[in-house]
Amino acid sequence: MMGRMRPGNLDLRADPLPAGAIVCLSAPELADRMEEEINRAGRHGTPLSCLVVVIENLDELRQAHGGELSEQTLAYVSEALRHELRRFDRVGRPSEGELAVLLPGADEPHGEIVARRALERLRAIKVEADGARRPLRVSVGLAAWREDLGGEELLAQTRAAVRRENGLETIET
C-alpha cells in the first residue's frame, strides 16, 4: 500500500516535510486562537475572516490506501495553504477531514482573494497511491466574523458556506 503525494513535482519519499514542521494547530489550539482573534477584532474594530478547506474524499483515500496517505495529504494541503498566507494567519485542524484558516484583518472580499489563491495552489497537488494518480476533491468555504458570532458560530458559518451551492468552489486535482 505505497502512496505518495506531490505538490507539483514534490515526492514524499524524496522530499518529506521538514522535521519538526508545525503542520497546523490542533482543534483545541485553533479554538483558543480563534477566540483570541475574535477578541482582538472586537476590541480594535478590525475584520476577521475564516476559510474552511474540506478534503471531500479523504475517507476514500484512508480506506483504500491507509491512514498514512490521508495524514500526508492533510499535511501537504496545510503546507500548501501556508504558502499563500501571511505570517500571522493560522491554519488549524478543527476536525478529521478539514482545515480552517484564520485571516485576521481580512474582510470577506480579501478573504475571497486568499481563498482563490489557495485553490490555485491546491490544484498543483497530485496524490499517487499504488502507482496510480488519485483525485483530490477539495471544497472551500468562507465566512466573515460579525460581533454576534463566537468561535464555534464562525466555524459553523464557514462550514455552511462549504455546503452551499454558491460556495466558493470545489476542485478536483
C-alpha positions in Angstrom: 0.0 0.0 0.0 2.6 2.5 -1.1 1.4 6.1 -1.5 2.8 9.5 -2.2 1.6 12.9 -2.7 3.1 15.6 -4.8 2.5 19.3 -5.0 3.8 19.9 -8.4 6.7 17.5 -8.6 7.3 17.0 -4.9 7.7 13.4 -4.0 7.1 12.5 -0.3 9.7 9.8 -0.4 12.4 12.2 -1.6 11.1 15.4 -0.1 9.3 14.8 3.2 8.0 17.7 5.3 10.9 19.1 7.3 11.5 17.5 10.7 9.7 19.5 13.3 7.5 21.3 10.9 4.3 22.5 12.5 1.8 21.4 10.0 -1.3 23.0 11.7 -2.9 23.9 15.0 -4.8 21.2 16.8 -8.5 21.6 17.4 -8.0 23.0 21.0 -5.2 25.3 19.8 -7.3 26.5 16.9 -10.3 27.2 19.2 -8.1 29.2 21.6 -6.5 31.2 18.7 -9.9 31.8 17.2 -11.2 33.3 20.5 -8.1 35.5 20.7 -8.6 36.8 17.2 -12.3 37.4 17.8 -11.5 39.3 21.0 -8.8 41.4 19.1 -11.2 42.1 16.2 -13.9 43.2 18.7 -11.5 45.4 20.6 -9.9 47.1 17.6 -12.9 47.0 15.2 -10.9 45.1 12.6 -12.3 42.4 10.3 -11.6 38.7 10.6 -12.4 36.0 8.1 -12.3 32.3 8.3 -11.8 29.7 5.5 -12.6 26.1 5.8 -11.0 23.7 3.4 -12.6 20.2 3.2 -10.9 17.3 1.5 -14.1 15.6 0.3 -12.5 12.3 -0.5 -10.2 11.9 2.5 -12.1 8.9 3.9 -11.9 7.2 0.5 -8.1 7.7 0.4 -7.9 6.4 4.0 -9.9 3.3 3.3 -8.2 2.5 0.1 -4.6 3.4 0.9 -4.3 3.7 4.7 -4.1 6.4 7.3 -0.6 7.4 6.4 -1.5 8.7 3.0 -4.5 10.6 4.3 -2.4 12.3 7.0 0.3 13.1 4.4 -2.4 14.6 2.3 -3.7 16.9 5.1 -0.1 17.9 5.9 0.7 18.9 2.4 -2.6 20.7 1.9 -1.9 22.6 5.1 1.6 23.4 4.0 0.4 24.5 0.5 -2.1 26.8 2.1 0.5 28.4 4.3 2.5 29.5 1.2 -0.5 31.7 0.3 -0.9 33.2 3.8 0.7 36.0 5.8 2.9 35.1 8.7 0.2 35.8 11.3 -2.6 33.9 9.5 -3.1 30.5 11.1 -4.1 27.1 9.8 -5.7 24.6 12.1 -7.5 21.3 12.1 -10.9 21.6 13.7 -11.9 18.0 12.7 -10.7 15.0 10.9 -11.0 15.9 7.2 -11.0 19.7 7.3 -8.6 22.6 7.8 -9.6 26.1 9.0 -7.7 29.2 8.2 -7.9 32.3 10.3 -7.4 35.6 8.5 -7.1 38.4 11.0 -7.6 41.8 9.4 -9.2 40.4 6.3 -12.7 41.3 5.4 -14.8 39.0 3.2 -13.6 40.3 -0.2 -9.9 40.0 0.9 -10.7 36.5 2.3 -12.1 35.5 -1.1 -8.9 36.6 -2.7 -6.9 34.5 -0.4 -9.3 31.5 -0.9 -9.0 31.7 -4.7 -5.1 31.9 -4.5 -5.2 28.9 -2.2 -7.4 27.0 -4.6 -4.9 27.7 -7.4 -2.1 26.4 -5.2 -4.1 23.3 -4.3 -4.7 22.4 -7.9 -1.0 21.6 -8.2 -1.2 18.9 -5.6 -1.1 15.4 -7.0 -1.8 12.3 -4.9 -0.4 9.0 -6.1 -1.0 5.6 -4.5 -0.2 2.1 -5.6 1.3 3.5 -8.8 -1.8 5.4 -9.9 -2.9 9.0 -9.6 -5.8 9.6 -7.2 -8.0 12.6 -7.5 -8.1 15.0 -4.6 -11.5 16.8 -4.2 -11.3 20.0 -2.2 -14.1 22.4 -1.3 -13.6 25.8 0.3 -16.0 27.9 2.3 -15.5 31.5 3.6 -17.3 33.5 6.3 -16.5 36.8 7.9 -16.8 37.4 11.6 -19.6 39.6 13.0 -19.9 40.9 16.6 -22.7 38.4 17.3 -20.5 35.3 16.5 -18.2 33.4 18.8 -15.6 31.0 17.5 -17.9 28.0 17.2 -20.5 30.0 15.4 -17.9 31.5 13.0 -16.7 28.0 12.2 -20.3 26.7 11.7 -21.0 29.6 9.3 -17.8 28.8 7.4 -18.8 25.1 7.2 -22.2 26.1 6.0 -20.6 28.1 3.2 -18.8 24.9 2.0 -22.2 23.1 1.8 -24.0 25.9 -0.1 -24.3 25.5 -3.8 -23.0 29.0 -4.2 -19.9 28.4 -2.0 -16.5 29.5 -3.4 -15.5 26.4 -5.3 -14.8 22.7 -5.4 -11.8 21.5 -7.3 -10.6 18.1 -8.3 -6.9 17.7 -8.9 
